[in-house]
Amino acid sequence: MASEGGTVQFQAESAAGSRQQSIRYLNRLSIPVSIPREQVEATLDAFIAAVLDRLEAWDSIHTELLDLWQELKAERADAEASRFRRLEACLGFDPDEAPEALMQQAIQMAATMGAGNFSEIAPVYGRAAQGHAPGVRRRLDRRDRATT
């Protein structure tokens, strides 16, 4: 699974017999499939709600899943927190794993070039590049100096 801004791309290879993987696909997709992000989120939301309803029916009202779900819903409701989490994800980091200095640069770059444009280059700048993309940063610095 990979986020592509407005879509989520899915690719699956069957992994029979591999028990070390956290997700094992029973079937494969012959080509990657892109699904609108809103549709993926709505489907996952419904699945999580169904799991929580089932747990509540078993009298297991307070679970770690419930805590995480409530935290996620609160972050979604907060526009600033939501933007921050999207930047983290675009950079390839799980929540609260991105280095603070990198996040500050990413926030500045997204504000300068627009969130949509930044999401296109974020993988080069983020975790995959281990936070090192001096060419991108130099280009932005030069552009900022030229406009001031």
C-alpha positions as a printed Julia matrix, in Angstrom:
148×3 Matrix{Float64}:
   0.0     0.0     0.0
   1.3     3.46   -0.86
  -0.38    6.82   -0.53
  -0.39    8.85   -3.71
  -2.01   12.0    -2.32
  -5.65   11.66   -3.37
  -5.37    7.92   -3.96
  -3.96    4.84   -2.28
  -2.17    2.38   -4.52
  -2.43   -1.32   -3.71
  -0.15   -4.03   -5.0
  -0.22   -7.61   -3.8
   1.98  -10.62   -4.43
   0.92  -13.95   -2.98
   3.2   -14.91   -0.1
   2.3   -18.5     0.7
   4.38  -20.04    3.45
   6.03  -16.82    4.64
   5.24  -16.38    8.34
   7.69  -13.5     8.95
   5.51  -10.98    7.13
   2.86   -9.07    9.06
   0.52   -9.23    6.04
   0.3   -12.26    3.8
  -1.66  -12.01    0.58
  -3.52  -15.12   -0.52
  -3.98  -13.78   -4.04
  -2.08  -11.37   -6.19
  -3.02   -8.32   -8.21
  -1.65   -8.57  -11.73
  -1.34   -4.76  -11.84
  -1.34   -2.13   -9.07
  -4.77   -0.71   -8.26
  -5.39    2.91   -7.25
  -8.42    3.67   -5.08
  -9.53    7.17   -4.0
  -8.23    7.95   -0.51
 -11.7     8.88    0.75
 -13.06    5.48   -0.29
 -10.18    3.65    1.43
 -10.66    5.72    4.6
 -14.42    5.14    4.64
 -13.95    1.38    4.23
 -11.32    1.25    6.98
 -13.47    3.44    9.24
 -16.4     1.05    8.8
 -14.2    -1.97    9.48
 -12.73   -0.47   12.66
 -16.2     0.57   13.87
 -17.45   -2.99   13.27
 -14.52   -4.45   15.23
 -15.11   -2.02   18.11
 -18.84   -2.85   18.09
 -17.99   -6.54   18.27
 -15.57   -5.97   21.15
 -18.2    -3.95   22.99
 -20.65   -6.82   22.55
 -18.11   -9.05   24.33
 -17.93   -6.53   27.2
 -14.39   -5.5    26.24
 -15.32   -1.85   26.07
 -11.92   -0.3    26.78
  -9.2    -1.56   24.44
  -6.0    -0.16   22.99
  -7.74   -0.12   19.61
 -10.45    2.13   21.05
  -7.82    4.49   22.48
  -5.98    4.68   19.15
  -9.24    5.15   17.25
 -10.3     8.03   19.49
  -6.85    9.63   19.1
  -7.04    9.31   15.31
 -10.53   10.83   15.18
  -9.36   13.77   17.32
  -6.39   14.37   15.0
  -8.64   14.22   11.94
 -10.9    16.87   13.52
  -7.91   19.18   14.13
  -6.91   20.69   10.75
  -3.36   21.54   11.88
  -2.72   18.07   13.36
  -4.17   16.49   10.23
  -1.84   18.5     7.96
   1.13   17.57   10.16
   0.27   13.84   10.01
  -0.16   13.99    6.23
   3.29   15.56    5.9
   4.76   12.82    8.09
   3.12   10.19    5.92
   4.27   11.85    2.69
   7.81   11.77    4.08
   7.42    8.05    4.75
   7.31    8.17    8.55
   4.87    6.67   11.03
   3.29    9.13   13.5
   5.83   10.82   15.79
   8.81    9.12   14.08
   9.96   11.94   11.79
  12.86   14.03   13.11
  11.64   17.42   14.35
  14.13   19.37   12.22
  13.01   17.51    9.09
   9.35   18.18    9.9
  10.03   21.91   10.35
  11.75   22.01    6.94
   8.89   20.03    5.4
   6.31   22.44    6.85
   8.25   25.39    5.43
   8.68   23.75    2.04
   4.99   22.75    1.84
   3.99   26.32    2.71
   6.37   27.71    0.09
   5.55   25.39   -2.79
   2.07   24.18   -1.85
   1.13   20.93   -0.15
   0.23   19.19   -3.41
   3.54   20.05   -5.04
   5.48   19.1    -1.93
   3.76   15.71   -1.74
   5.21   14.96   -5.19
   8.82   15.4    -4.01
   8.4    14.34   -0.37
   9.54   10.73   -0.92
  12.87   12.0    -2.26
  13.21   14.34    0.69
  11.88   12.06    3.44
  12.62    8.72    5.03
  13.8     7.02    1.83
  16.49    9.71    1.51
  17.09    9.61    5.28
  16.27   13.31    5.36
  19.02   14.28    2.92
  17.9    16.12   -0.18
  20.27   19.1    -0.34
  19.51   19.78   -4.0
  15.84   20.38   -3.25
  16.62   22.56   -0.25
  19.23   24.61   -2.17
  16.77   25.19   -5.02
  14.14   26.46   -2.61
  16.69   28.67   -0.82
  17.81   30.14   -4.17
  14.21   30.74   -5.2
  13.43   32.42   -1.86
  16.47   34.72   -2.21
  15.47   35.59   -5.78
  11.96   36.61   -4.72
  13.08   38.79   -1.79
